[in-house]
Amino acid sequence: MKKLWMPALVVAALITTSGCTSHNINQPTAPLVGQVDAKLKADVKVGEKITGQSSTNILFGWLQVGGDSQFADGVGYGGSSGSGFSLLDPVASAKAAAAYKAVKSSGSDLIVAPRYEVNVADYFIFKKVDVTVTGNKGTINNIR
């Protein structure tokens, strides 16, 4: 009987611990039909390169475990609407946390030309999401 259970346990352990890994790097773009009419003009000084990193674990494809508790609002690129932060989208929250860390650690007001690198390691029951954002330090001198 022991000989029957041992291979079954080994197969079950292999299935639950094996998985897939994906790697994504995006470059945000603005839609071609977008039109903004504002009478305000910001004088932004572009500085050195800045970076921020965040990680989170996801159970069962939707339950976020661990990760950061501080996020940048308005981090949504690639045609998404709203702030881009959603409790049901752990990748968006990891992006927002990485942007917050980059801005906070550099003392900047915003990230100029942000670029997100997203690594997802998928292990059937859980996923590990690592996000790194790079861009340039943006400091607003004045708004007219």
N, C-alpha and C positions, 0 to 999 in steps of 0.2 A: 504494500500500500504506500510505503514511503517513496518508493521508486516512481510512483505515478504523480504524487503531489509535488515533488522537487522540480521536475521539468515544467510543470504548470506554473509554479511560483517564479521560476526564472523567466519564462515567457511573459508573464504579467509584469514583472519588474522591468523588462526590456521595453515593453509597450508604453508604460507610464513614464519612463525616463528618457525615451528617445523623442526627437522632434525635428522641426525645421527652423531655419534661420533665414530672415530676409533683411535686405539692406536697401534703404531709400534715401536719396539726396534730392531735394527739390529746390527750384529757383522760382520764387514768387513772381507773378506777372499781373498786370492790371488788364482788365477787359478793354477791348478796343472801343466799345460803345459807351464807356463811362464818361460822364461829364460832371465836373464839380465847379460850381460858381460861388466863390468866396471872395469877399472883399478884404480878407486878412492876408497878410504876407508875413511869413516867418523867415527870420535870418538865422539859418542853422549853420554852425561851424562843424565841419567834418573832421574828426580826429583819427587817432590810431585804431587799429583792429582790436575788437573786443570779442569775448566768447563766454558762453554759459553752458552748463550741462545739468541734466536732470534724468532720473531713472524712476521707474515704477514697475510693480508686479501686478499682473492681472489674472485673477482666477476665473475660470469658466467663461472667458471671453468678454466679461463685462464688469466684474467686481474688482475694483482697484484696491490693492493692499499696499500700504506703505507709500513712499513717494514724498513729495514736498507739499507744504501747506500754504505757500505764498506764491501768487501767480500775477503775471502782467495781464491787464485787461486789454482787449482789442487786438489780440494776436490771432489773426485769421487770414491766411493767404491762399491763393489758388482758387478764388471764386466763391469762397464760403461767405455766408451772410452772418450778420450779428457780430458778437465779440469773438467767436471762434472757440470759446471755452464752453465745454459741455461736460456735465457729470457722466454722461454715458459714452463719451469719447476720451479714453485715457491718453491717446496719442496727443490730442489737442491740449489736454491739461499738462502733459509733460513738456510740450512746446512752450506753453505759457509760463511754466515754472523756469525753464531754461532761459527764456527772454528776461524774466524778472531778475534772475541771478546775474545775467550779463549786464543789464542796466544798473542794478544796485551796486555790483562790485566795481564798476568803472566810474560811477558817479555821473553818468550821462543822463540826458533827458529822453533819448530814443536810440534805436539801432537803425543806422542807415544801411540799406541793402542787406537785410538779414537773409541768411541761408541756413536752412535746417538740414541736419543729417540725422536720420531716424534709423535705428537698428532694432529689429524685433526678433527675439529668439522665442520660437513657439514650441512648447513642450507638451502638447496635447491638452493637459488640464490647466496649465498656466502659461503665461507669456511674460517675458521680461522686455520692457521697452526702454531703450536708452536714446536720449535726444541731445544733440549738441548744436547750438546756434552760434554762428560767426557773422560778423558784420563790422561796421565802423562806428565809432563813438560819435553820436550826434548831440551837440549842445545848442540849445536855442538861446541866441543872444537877445533878440527882441522880436515882438510881434506887432506889426503895424496894421 
